[in-house]
């Protein structure tokens, strides 16, 4: 069961990714194109525009993502 993180700006998304990686969980990092996060590291990434949010959800489902977290 995959997890996607819609990461905004600020310190919370990088902290959350560090915690997830320490637990052995690699999230799919989703970033709004106009507001990139400060998350670094090698993980699956998807950029999206707010007006394409429905398409993002369809893509995540196709990738097997069943859990979604928003931070930042």
N, C-alpha and C positions, 0 to 999 in steps of 0.2 A: 504494500500500500504506500504509494509515493506521497510526498509532501511538496507543495509549492509555497514559496514565500514571495508575496508581492512586497517588495522592499522600497520604501520611500527614503527620504533623506534623514540625516541625524545619526546618532550613535547606537540606537536600538537595533537596527537591522544587522550591522556587523557583529554586535554582541550575540544576537540570537543565532546567527550562522555559526559562530565559534562554538556555542553550546551544542547545537545540533551536530556539528562535525565531531565534537568530542564524544558524543553518544553514538557515533557511527552512522549518522543519518545525513545523507547528502541531498539537500533540497534543490528543486528547480527554482532558480532565482529569476523572478519576473520584475522588470523595471519599467516604469512609465518613461517613455523616451524623453519627455521634457524635464524629468526630474530624476536623473540617475542616482543610484545609491552609492555609498562609500564602501560597499562590500568588495573585498578583494579575494582572490583565490580561484582555483580551477573547479568549476562546477557548471552544470548545464544552465544556460541563461536564455531568457526570452525577453526581448524588448517589445513594448506595445504602446499604442496610443489609446487614450481613454475611450475614444469613439469605437475602438475595436475590441472592447472588453469581452463581448460575447464570443468572438472568435478565439480570444485567448483561453477562455474557459473550455471551449471545444478542443483546442490543441492540448491543453493539460489533461483532459479526460482521455484523449487518444494516446497520451503518454503513460496512462495508468495512474495519474495523480487522483487521489481520493480525499486528500486533506489540503486545506488552504489556510494560510496565515497571512495577515496583513500587519506590517509594522513600519513605523517611520512616517 
